[in-house]
Amino acid sequence: MSGQLTFTLIICGAAIAAGILLGNGAVYFFNKMPGKWLCDYGQEPDEELMHPTHQRVKSTPWKYVFSGLFIAAGIKMGLENPLYALPALAALWLLLEMSIADIKYMIVPDQLIMLLVITGLGFIPHHAFGVMDCLVGAAIGFGIMVLIAVIGRLVYKKAAVGGADIKLFGALGLCLGTDGIIAVFILSTFLSAGHFLWLLIRRKIRLSGERPMVPYIAAAATIYLVILHEMSYNIVVQL
């Protein structure tokens, strides 16, 4: 009993420290992010991006909100599997940064996607089928989004998804594996469709309006990483 209590206290303490660091770091890093990261290739950042006269993300209340979310996720995952919590928290942090960039500037920095790919290496021991599951997951994630892009181009004569979304799904597939990327695709589709319908009812958006998609993907990935991954892994192992 004493050993279990000590373990719980250590994990909770580490999660609180990591959550505060990640929450505050998310705001600080985004405000200091190079302006060129937030522009399309071939474009030069304007004066506001190069030398912002105000914070891109306000420190208050967001550093407290983000810190609280990271602390809660860190405690939940850390108590289940501390080694899994490390890459999972890193992935969540990167997805948060991408979501903010997509909401504010409709851009997803490739630099952050590459960091997510590197983070995917930390997930390899936490997949029942190891590296093969990661590679298949990446192929499925990339392939699904390419297929949607092709169908959108053929049917609607315009891009249904952006190139950044395609690359992001490939990187996420590397992290989450086969089951994970399929679950995230389904969850993000329902989250996006439900929110879109709600905005239409309230007349906050037009039927042809463009929206940032990364926040829905990030929310779906968070649900999977924090809640569903352990359940999915245990089911696969038992089978």
C-alpha positions as CSV (number, residue, x, y, z in Angstrom):
1,M,0.0,0.0,0.0
2,S,2.8,2.4,0.9
3,G,4.6,1.7,-2.4
4,Q,1.4,2.3,-4.4
5,L,0.8,5.6,-2.5
6,T,4.4,6.7,-3.2
7,F,4.1,5.9,-6.9
8,T,0.8,7.8,-7.1
9,L,2.3,10.9,-5.4
10,I,5.3,10.8,-7.6
11,I,3.2,10.5,-10.8
12,C,0.8,13.3,-9.7
13,G,3.7,15.6,-8.8
14,A,5.5,15.0,-12.1
15,A,2.2,15.5,-14.0
16,I,1.6,18.8,-12.3
17,A,5.1,20.0,-13.0
18,A,4.9,18.8,-16.6
19,G,1.4,20.3,-17.1
20,I,2.5,23.7,-15.8
21,L,5.6,23.6,-18.1
22,L,3.6,22.5,-21.1
23,G,0.7,24.9,-20.6
24,N,2.9,27.9,-20.1
25,G,5.3,26.7,-22.8
26,A,2.5,26.4,-25.3
27,V,1.6,30.1,-25.0
28,Y,5.2,31.3,-24.9
29,F,6.3,29.2,-27.8
30,F,3.4,30.2,-30.1
31,N,4.0,33.9,-29.3
32,K,7.7,33.5,-30.1
33,M,7.2,31.2,-33.2
34,P,9.0,32.5,-36.3
35,G,6.7,34.4,-38.5
36,K,7.7,32.4,-41.6
37,W,6.3,29.3,-40.0
38,L,2.8,30.9,-40.1
39,C,2.9,31.7,-43.9
40,D,2.4,29.6,-47.0
41,Y,5.6,28.8,-49.0
42,G,6.6,31.6,-51.2
43,Q,5.0,34.2,-49.0
44,E,6.7,36.6,-46.7
45,P,5.3,37.3,-43.3
46,D,3.8,40.7,-42.7
47,E,5.0,43.1,-40.1
48,E,2.5,41.8,-37.6
49,L,3.8,38.2,-37.9
50,M,7.5,39.3,-37.9
51,H,7.2,41.8,-35.0
52,P,3.9,41.3,-33.3
53,T,2.8,44.3,-31.3
54,H,0.6,42.2,-29.1
55,Q,0.6,38.6,-28.0
56,R,-0.7,36.1,-30.6
57,V,-2.2,34.1,-27.7
58,K,-3.0,36.0,-24.5
59,S,-1.2,34.7,-21.5
60,T,-4.3,35.0,-19.3
61,P,-6.4,32.9,-19.2
62,W,-4.9,30.4,-21.7
63,K,-1.8,29.4,-19.8
64,Y,-4.0,28.4,-16.9
65,V,-6.5,26.6,-19.2
66,F,-3.8,24.7,-21.1
67,S,-1.9,23.8,-17.9
68,G,-5.0,22.4,-16.3
69,L,-5.8,20.2,-19.3
70,F,-2.2,18.9,-19.5
71,I,-2.2,18.2,-15.7
72,A,-5.4,16.2,-15.9
73,A,-4.2,14.3,-19.0
74,G,-0.8,13.7,-17.5
75,I,-2.2,12.3,-14.2
76,K,-4.6,10.0,-16.1
77,M,-2.1,8.6,-18.5
78,G,0.8,8.6,-16.0
79,L,-1.0,6.5,-13.5
80,E,-1.8,3.9,-16.2
81,N,1.6,3.9,-18.0
82,P,4.3,6.6,-17.3
83,L,6.4,5.7,-20.3
84,Y,3.4,6.1,-22.6
85,A,2.5,9.4,-21.0
86,L,5.7,11.0,-22.2
87,P,5.2,10.7,-26.0
88,A,1.5,11.2,-25.6
89,L,1.9,14.5,-23.8
90,A,4.4,15.6,-26.4
91,A,2.0,14.8,-29.2
92,L,-0.8,16.6,-27.5
93,W,1.4,19.7,-27.1
94,L,2.2,19.7,-30.8
95,L,-1.4,19.3,-31.7
96,L,-2.3,22.2,-29.5
97,E,0.2,24.4,-31.3
98,M,-1.0,23.3,-34.7
99,S,-4.7,23.9,-33.7
100,I,-3.9,27.5,-32.6
101,A,-2.0,28.2,-35.8
102,D,-4.9,26.8,-37.9
103,I,-7.5,28.8,-36.0
104,K,-5.7,32.1,-36.1
105,Y,-3.9,31.9,-39.5
106,M,-5.4,28.9,-41.4
107,I,-1.9,27.4,-41.6
108,V,-0.3,24.3,-40.1
109,P,3.5,24.6,-39.8
110,D,5.4,21.8,-41.5
111,Q,8.0,22.1,-38.7
112,L,5.5,21.0,-36.1
113,I,4.3,18.1,-38.3
114,M,7.9,16.9,-38.6
115,L,8.3,17.1,-34.8
116,L,5.2,15.0,-34.6
117,V,6.8,12.4,-36.9
118,I,9.8,12.3,-34.6
119,T,7.5,11.9,-31.6
120,G,5.9,8.9,-33.3
121,L,9.1,7.0,-32.6
122,G,8.2,7.1,-28.9
123,F,5.0,5.3,-29.5
124,I,6.5,2.2,-31.1
125,P,6.8,0.2,-27.8
126,H,3.2,1.0,-27.0
127,H,1.7,-0.7,-30.1
128,A,0.8,-4.4,-30.0
129,F,2.4,-5.0,-33.4
130,G,5.3,-2.5,-32.9
131,V,6.8,-0.6,-35.8
132,M,4.7,-2.3,-38.4
133,D,1.5,-1.0,-36.8
134,C,3.0,2.5,-36.9
135,L,3.9,2.3,-40.6
136,V,0.5,0.9,-41.6
137,G,-1.2,3.6,-39.5
138,A,0.8,6.3,-41.3
139,A,-0.1,4.8,-44.7
140,I,-3.8,4.6,-43.8
141,G,-3.9,8.1,-42.4
142,F,-2.2,9.5,-45.5
143,G,-4.3,7.4,-47.9
144,I,-7.6,8.3,-46.3
145,M,-7.0,12.0,-46.7
146,V,-5.6,11.7,-50.2
147,L,-8.7,9.8,-51.2
148,I,-11.0,12.5,-49.7
149,A,-8.9,15.2,-51.5
150,V,-9.3,13.4,-54.9
151,I,-13.1,12.8,-54.4
152,G,-13.6,16.4,-53.3
153,R,-11.7,17.6,-56.4
154,L,-13.8,15.4,-58.7
155,V,-17.2,16.0,-57.1
156,Y,-17.0,19.6,-55.9
157,K,-14.2,20.9,-58.2
158,K,-12.3,22.3,-55.3
159,A,-10.0,21.1,-52.5
160,A,-11.9,19.2,-49.8
161,V,-8.9,19.0,-47.5
162,G,-5.6,20.9,-47.4
163,G,-2.2,19.5,-48.0
164,A,-1.3,20.1,-44.3
165,D,-4.3,18.0,-43.2
166,I,-3.0,15.1,-45.4
167,K,0.5,15.4,-43.9
168,L,-0.9,15.7,-40.4
169,F,-3.0,12.5,-40.7
170,G,0.1,10.6,-42.0
171,A,2.1,11.8,-39.0
172,L,-0.7,11.0,-36.6
173,G,-1.0,7.5,-38.1
174,L,2.6,6.9,-37.3
175,C,1.9,7.9,-33.7
176,L,-1.5,6.2,-33.2
177,G,-1.2,3.1,-35.3
178,T,-3.9,1.4,-37.4
179,D,-6.7,1.4,-34.8
180,G,-5.9,4.8,-33.5
181,I,-5.9,6.7,-36.9
182,I,-9.2,5.0,-37.9
183,A,-10.7,6.0,-34.6
184,V,-9.5,9.6,-34.9
185,F,-10.8,9.9,-38.5
186,I,-14.3,8.7,-37.3
187,L,-14.3,10.9,-34.2
188,S,-13.0,14.0,-36.0
189,T,-15.6,13.6,-38.8
190,F,-18.4,13.5,-36.3
191,L,-17.0,16.4,-34.3
192,S,-16.6,18.5,-37.4
193,A,-20.0,17.6,-38.8
194,G,-21.8,18.2,-35.5
195,H,-20.1,21.6,-35.0
196,F,-20.7,22.6,-38.6
197,L,-24.4,21.8,-38.3
198,W,-24.6,23.8,-35.1
199,L,-23.0,26.8,-36.8
200,L,-25.3,26.5,-39.7
201,I,-28.4,26.5,-37.5
202,R,-27.1,29.6,-35.7
203,R,-26.2,31.2,-39.1
204,K,-22.6,31.6,-38.0
205,I,-21.2,30.1,-41.2
206,R,-22.2,29.6,-44.8
207,L,-22.6,26.2,-46.4
208,S,-19.6,26.8,-48.5
209,G,-17.6,28.4,-45.8
210,E,-14.0,27.2,-45.0
211,R,-13.1,26.2,-41.5
212,P,-9.9,25.1,-39.7
213,M,-9.9,21.3,-39.4
214,V,-7.0,20.7,-37.2
215,P,-8.8,21.6,-33.9
216,Y,-11.3,18.7,-34.6
217,I,-8.5,16.3,-35.4
218,A,-6.6,17.4,-32.3
219,A,-9.7,16.9,-30.1
220,A,-10.3,13.5,-31.6
221,A,-6.7,12.5,-31.1
222,T,-6.9,13.7,-27.5
223,I,-9.9,11.5,-26.8
224,Y,-8.0,8.5,-28.3
225,L,-4.7,9.2,-26.6
226,V,-6.1,9.9,-23.1
227,I,-9.1,7.6,-23.0
228,L,-9.3,5.0,-25.8
229,H,-5.6,3.9,-26.4
230,E,-5.2,1.9,-23.2
231,M,-8.6,0.2,-23.8
232,S,-7.7,-0.6,-27.4
233,Y,-4.2,-1.9,-26.5
234,N,-5.6,-4.2,-23.8
235,I,-8.2,-5.7,-26.2
236,V,-5.6,-6.4,-28.9
237,V,-3.2,-8.0,-26.5
238,Q,-6.0,-10.2,-25.0
239,L,-7.0,-11.3,-28.5
